[in-house]
Amino acid sequence: MHFRYSTKQYVSSAEVVKELRKYVKDYEKNSSMVERLEPMREQAVTRAIRAEAYHTAAGRERWERNSGTEAYKVVKRLVGGKTKS
């Protein structure tokens, strides 16, 4: 969600890594991305909320949402009022 909005369903983590490498050429699964992703936090939260709304409108339960994330809820709690929704 940091790089683009998507509701694509991924079939494997390898497919997600392949997608990430389009944006971060040197991406490694266990590398720290915090500094790189922080400037895009608000966009990622906005996109995650949009994806959640998409899946909810489609009648999907949380466990049926392959492309969604609710991690934005944790981020909003951690950064307080610094993140728009």
SERO-4910 file (N, C-alpha, C, O; in steps of 0.05 Angstrom, whole numbers):
BEGIN
 pado doro    nc1    nc2    nc3   cac1   cac2   cac3    cc1    cc2    cc3    oc1    oc2    oc3
  Met    A     16    -24      0      0      0      0     17     25      0      7     47     -7
  His    A     42     23      7     60     46      7     65     56    -21     68     81    -25
  Phe    A     66     38    -40     74     46    -67     51     50    -86     52     67   -104
  Arg    A     29     35    -82      5     38    -99    -19     24    -86    -15      6    -70
  Tyr    A    -42     32    -94    -67     20    -85    -71     -6   -102    -67     -6   -126
  Ser    A    -79    -27    -88    -85    -52   -102   -103    -69    -86   -102    -70    -61
  Thr    A   -120    -84    -99   -136   -105    -87   -130   -132    -99   -145   -151    -96
  Lys    A   -107   -133   -112    -98   -158   -125    -94   -179   -104    -84   -174    -82
  Gln    A   -103   -204   -110    -98   -226    -92    -72   -240   -101    -70   -250   -123
  Tyr    A    -54   -242    -82    -28   -254    -88    -29   -284    -80    -42   -291    -60
  Val    A    -17   -301    -95    -17   -329    -90      6   -339    -72      5   -361    -61
  Ser    A     26   -322    -70     49   -330    -53     64   -305    -44     61   -283    -55
  Ser    A     80   -309    -23     97   -287    -14    118   -280    -35    126   -257    -37
  Ala    A    127   -299    -50    146   -294    -72    134   -274    -92    149   -258   -103
  Glu    A    109   -277    -97     96   -259   -116     95   -230   -104     98   -211   -119
  Val    A     91   -227    -78     92   -201    -65    120   -189    -67    123   -166    -73
  Val    A    140   -205    -62    168   -196    -63    174   -186    -91    187   -166    -95
  Lys    A    166   -201   -111    170   -194   -139    157   -166   -145    170   -149   -158
  Glu    A    133   -162   -135    120   -136   -138    135   -114   -124    139    -92   -135
  Leu    A    144   -119    -99    159    -99    -84    185    -91    -98    192    -67    -97
  Arg    A    197   -110   -111    223   -103   -124    219    -85   -149    239    -75   -159
  Lys    A    195    -81   -157    190    -61   -178    194    -33   -167    201    -15   -182
  Tyr    A    191    -30   -141    193     -4   -128    219     -2   -112    230     20   -110
  Val    A    228    -24   -101    253    -24    -85    270    -46    -96    268    -70    -89
  Lys    A    288    -39   -114    304    -58   -129    320    -77   -111    324   -100   -117
  Asp    A    330    -66    -89    348    -81    -71    332    -93    -47    345   -100    -27
  Tyr    A    306    -96    -49    290   -107    -27    299   -135    -19    302   -152    -36
  Glu    A    302   -139      6    307   -165     18    287   -169     40    281   -150     55
  Lys    A    276   -193     42    254   -198     60    259   -190     89    241   -181    103
  Asn    A    283   -193     99    288   -187    127    303   -161    131    315   -156    152
  Ser    A    302   -143    111    315   -117    114    296    -97    126    272    -99    123
  Ser    A    307    -77    139    291    -56    151    283    -36    129    300    -26    114
  Met    A    257    -30    128    246    -12    108    235     13    121    223     30    107
  Val    A    237     16    147    224     37    161    230     65    150    212     80    144
  Glu    A    256     71    147    263     98    138    254    103    109    246    125    103
  Arg    A    254     82     93    245     85     65    215     89     63    205    105     46
  Leu    A    200     75     81    171     76     79    158     99     94    135    107     88
  Glu    A    171    109    115    159    130    132    148    153    116    126    162    123
  Pro    A    162    164     96    150    187     81    124    180     67    110    198     59
  Met    A    119    155     63     95    146     48     73    136     67     53    124     58
  Arg    A     77    139     93     59    127    113     30    136    109     12    119    108
  Glu    A     25    162    106     -2    171    104    -16    160     79    -40    153     80
  Gln    A     -2    159     57    -13    147     32    -20    118     37    -41    109     28
  Ala    A     -2    104     50     -7     75     55    -32     71     72    -48     53     67
  Val    A    -35     87     93    -58     85    110    -84     91     94   -103     77     96
  Thr    A    -83    112     78   -106    119     62   -113     96     43   -137     90     40
  Arg    A    -93     85     30    -98     62     12   -109     37     26   -126     23     16
  Ala    A    -98     32     50   -107      9     65   -136     12     74   -152     -7     73
  Ile    A   -144     36     82   -172     42     89   -190     38     64   -212     27     66
  Arg    A   -180     47     41   -195     44     16   -199     14      9   -220      6      1
  Ala    A   -177     -1     12   -179    -30      6   -198    -44     26   -213    -62     18
  Glu    A   -197    -36     51   -215    -48     70   -244    -42     63   -261    -60     64
  Ala    A   -250    -18     54   -277    -11     46   -285    -27     21   -308    -36     19
  Tyr    A   -266    -31      3   -272    -47    -21   -280    -75    -14   -300    -86    -23
  His    A   -264    -88      4   -270   -115     12   -296   -117     28   -311   -136     25
  Thr    A   -300    -98     45   -325    -97     61   -349    -95     42   -369   -110     46
  Ala    A   -348    -77     23   -370    -74      3   -375    -99    -13   -397   -105    -21
  Ala    A   -353   -115    -17   -356   -140    -32   -366   -163    -15   -370   -185    -24
  Gly    A   -369   -157     12   -380   -177     30   -359   -197     40   -366   -218     50
  Arg    A   -333   -190     37   -312   -208     46   -306   -204     76   -305   -182     86
  Glu    A   -303   -227     90   -295   -226    118   -265   -221    119   -251   -224     98
  Arg    A   -255   -214    142   -226   -208    145   -208   -231    134   -189   -225    120
  Trp    A   -215   -255    141   -198   -278    133   -200   -284    103   -184   -300     93
  Glu    A   -218   -271     89   -221   -276     60   -207   -254     44   -207   -255     19
  Arg    A   -194   -235     57   -182   -212     44   -152   -217     39   -136   -212     57
  Asn    A   -146   -227     16   -118   -233      9   -101   -208      6    -77   -209     13
  Ser    A   -112   -187     -4    -96   -163    -10   -100   -141     11    -87   -119      7
  Gly    A   -115   -145     31   -120   -123     50   -102   -125     74    -88   -145     79
  Thr    A   -102   -104     89    -86   -103    114   -100    -85    134   -112    -65    127
  Glu    A    -99    -92    159   -109    -75    180    -86    -64    197    -90    -54    219
  Ala    A    -62    -67    187    -38    -57    201    -40    -27    205    -28    -16    223
  Tyr    A    -55    -13    187    -58     16    190    -70     23    217    -65     45    228
  Lys    A    -86      6    229    -98     11    255    -77     13    276    -79     30    295
  Val    A    -57     -4    275    -35     -3    294    -19     22    289    -11     36    308
  Val    A    -13     28    264      2     52    258    -12     77    269      1     95    281
  Lys    A    -38     79    265    -53    102    275    -51    104    305    -50    126    316
  Arg    A    -52     82    319    -49     82    348    -22     91    357    -19    107    376
  Leu    A     -1     82    342     26     89    350     33    118    344     48    130    360
  Val    A     23    129    322     31    156    315     10    177    324     14    201    319
  Gly    A    -12    168    335    -33    186    344    -44    203    322    -51    192    301
  Gly    A    -47    228    327    -60    246    308    -44    253    284    -53    269    267
  Lys    A    -20    241    281     -3    248    258    -12    235    232     -3    242    211
  Thr    A    -31    216    234    -40    202    210    -69    209    204    -86    206    221
  Lys    A    -74    217    179   -101    224    171   -115    198    164   -103    178    156
  Ser    A   -142    197    166   -158    174    157   -180    183    140   -196    166    130
***
